[in-house]
Amino acid sequence: MAPADAALLARARALVPALAARAAAAEAAGEVPAETIADFRAAGLLRVLQPRRFGGRGGTFALFSAIVEDLAAGCAASAWVYAVLGEHQWVIACFPEAAQREVWDADPEAVACSSLLPRATAQPAAGGWRISGRFPFSSGSAHAQWAILGALCDAGAGPEPRYLLVPMAGVTRADDWQVLGLRATGSRSLLLEETFVPDHRSVRLADLLVGIPPGRAAHPAFALLHAPRTLFVPYSLPPVAIGIAARALGFATAALRARRAREGGALAGQEFVQVELGRAAAEIDTARLILHQGRARAEASLAAGGPIDPAAPETHRRDMAFAVGLARAGVERLCALAGTEIVYDRSPLQGMLRDLLTIATHGVVAPREAMGAAGRRLLATPGD
């Protein structure tokens, strides 16, 4: 790792105690506090994937992903919100240059939340699109100046998915984020009513998926804009799960050392406890190994400068879905060792499990979709 990147990662790790100290209050409030976002800005974290032309770092996705993983050691929700706002700097850079200038000329530190799955149809209008609808799961939206919304856009040739960029000034946030885990992400639904979006603030999803977005013309040296979006998406939010599991392993190990068995003696001396803790550690460490090796491979394939293997995005998604499943299994094993203590809301392990179960529902790591896509490619006839 370059010295400048290592220094940035060190600044991220230095924030972990503050994130941990704020975690309980953030969960109660249902939002990551403004102080945390200010810390991210002061450390330069939110500009890792922003193009250099607009004052960003123009950095690698591997560095960004490592920051996400490390921040999860302090607060999963804070790491999740960072992942969303930080990754979307890349997405904004994929829009036409006019949209990028609209976002960053006025505020070089502007960030965007999102609701990317197309849930509404945008109607063609003179010079752009008009859209209304409810767009759920918009993490970090309390701290965003813009929103990126997935929509089906039909100009007469049939509907095609696009991302539309809208200012948060015209968006209403619904109070509908009462959930199992990741409560502090503030992932509320966004409500729009007859909102006009000029055409320069739209981008075809198909272009992002093959690494030919219009925005790359403005940043010819920024390699990430040549990457298929799905090559790196598995290394944005899923690292939060791996960070949670590593934290859970450390917490549970320390707690087991101090516990006494019902029949007397140290619980840590029982073979069953030792075996189950060893299994949990193996599951969690393997999940972390999959993450680290996978994102290194993805970065290396982009750095090589040649064509990206068409199977690579499906393979990376498959592997990260498997890794999150391993992390979940390891944490559930740790919770079983904790016994009745896990039923109390005060239990840190319970909170970690709730966050991890919530992450496991995300589409990027949903096993059926991730494994199914990889399996279909394996079963396809060569040459198809």
C-alpha positions, -999 to +999 in steps of 0.1 A: +000+000+000+013+035-009+023+056+021-004+081+015-031+054+013-017+038+045-019+072+062-055+076+052-064+041+064-047+050+098-069+081+100-099+059+095-089+035+122-083+064+146-120+072+143-131+038+156-132+047+194-153+078+187-177+057+165-181+031+192-188+058+218-215+073+197-231+040+185-258+036+212-270+072+209-270+068+171-291+037+173-316+054+196-318+084+173-321+062+142-294+083+124-256+085+123-248+119+140-236+149+122-203+147+142-195+114+125-200+127+090-179+157+100-151+133+111-153+115+078-149+148+060-121+160+081-102+128+076-107+129+038-126+097+038-156+108+017-134+119-012-116+086-018-136+078-049-143+113-060-124+123-092-093+144-087-106+171-111-131+180-084-107+178-055-111+141-047-085+115-043-094+094-074-084+064-053-088+027-056-118+007-046-096-016-026-086+013-004-122+025+000-133-011+008-106-015+035-118+017+051-154+004+053-142-028+069-121-010+095-149+015+104-172-014+112-150-022+142-165+009+158-200+011+146-217-010+118-242+017+109-215+044+106-195+021+084-226+014+063-234+050+058-198+058+049-199+030+023-230+044+007-220+080+006-184+072-004-193+047-031-217+071-047-189+095-054-179+070-081-215+068-093-218+106-096-186+106-117-203+082-141-229+108-150-224+133-179-199+161-170-227+187-168-243+167-139-209+164-121-204+201-124-238+208-110-231+187-080-195+196-072-189+231-086-212+245-059-201+222-032-170+201-037-178+180-007-214+171-018-225+135-014-254+115-026-277+088-010-297+064-032-325+040-039-311+022-069-335-006-077-359+007-103-393+010-086-409+037-106-413+046-143-401+080-154-422+097-180-404+115-209-406+153-208-390+180-229-353+179-221-355+151-196-377+130-174-405+135-149-408+111-120-429+105-089-428+077-064-416+062-032-380+051-031-371+029+000-338+020+018-320+053+013-292+050+038-275+081+050-301+103+034-301+127+063-266+138+054-268+138+015-272+168-008-283+147-037-301+114-043-295+088-070-327+070-079-332+039-101-361+043-126-374+027-158-372+053-185-392+048-217-386+072-246-406+050-270-383+021-276-393+003-244-383+008-208-346+008-198-332+012-163-315+045-156-301+063-126-316+097-121-298+124-100-321+147-080-313+174-054-324+164-018-340+199-015-370+186-035-372+152-016-393+143+014-380+116+038-406+092+052-404+081+088-405+044+080-371+031+093-382+009+123-362-022+118-343-052+132-307-039+127-286-011+112-311+012+129-287+042+129-284+042+091-316+062+088-324+043+056-358+060+051-379+060+020-376+091-003-408+106-016-410+125-049-439+142-066-438+152-102-401+160-102-384+170-134-349+156-140-329+170-170-315+145-193-279+153-183-287+141-148-295+106-161-273+077-170-281+043-185-275+014-161-264-007-191-235+017-196-224+014-160-226-024-161-200-026-189-178+003-178-186+028-205-204+056-186-205+090-202-186+105-172-154+087-180-147+112-208-141+139-182-117+117-162-096+096-187-070+087-161-095+075-135-094+037-140-124+030-119-147+046-145-137+019-169-147-009-145-180-028-148-200-015-118-208-051-106-171-059-104-166-038-073-201-035-058-196-068-037-167-050-019-187-019-008-214-028+017-205-065+025-173-056+042-194-042+070-205-077+078-170-090+079-160-061+102-189-069+125-179-106+127-143-098+136-155-075+163-179-102+176-151-127+178-129-104+198-157-095+222-169-131+227-134-144+232-128-119+260-162-126+276-156-164+276-123-160+293-140-143+322-171-166+326-176-193+351-194-226+344-225-234+363-208-264+379-178-243+388-145-237+371-136-216+341-160-220+311-129-215+289-116-248+302-145-268+287-136-287+255-170-279+239-165-242+243-130-244+229-142-264+199-171-241+191-150-210+195-124-225+172-151-232+146-164-197+149-129-182+144-124-204+114-156-193+098-150-156+105-113-157+094-122-175+062-148-149+054-122-122+059-097-140+037-123-143+009-129-105+012-093-096+012-083-119-017-113-111-038-110-073-037-073-076-044-081-098-075-107-073-087-083-044-083-056-063-101-078-072-130-087-035-135-051-024-131-040-048-158-058-026-183-071-054-205-107-067-209-125-078-178-135-114-177-173-114-182-176-140-155-157-120-129-186-099-115-207-130-109-178-148-093-170-119-069-206-116-060-209-153-054-178-153-032-189-124-011-224-139-006-206-170+007-183-150+029-212-131+045-229-165+051-197-177+068-195-145+090-232-150+099-226-186+109-196-177+130-215-149+149-245-172+155-221-198+169-207-171+192-242-161+203-250-197+212-219-198+234-231-166+251-262-185+263-291-165+279-271-133+280-279-129+243-316-122+250-309-089+267-309-058+246-278-046+265-258-075+250-233-062+225-234-095+207-272-092+202-267-059+185-240-073+163-262-102+153-291-080+145-269-058+122-255-089+105-289-105+099-301-072+084-270-071+061-277-107+050-310-095+034-293-072+010-296-081-027-258-081-033-253-110-009-287-128-011-276-164-017-303-174-042-295-145-066-257-146-061-253-183-064-279-187-091-261-163-114-228-180-109-244-215-114-262-205-146-229-193-161-212-226-151-241-246-168-242-225-199-230-241-231-195-229-241-198-202-268-233-190-257 
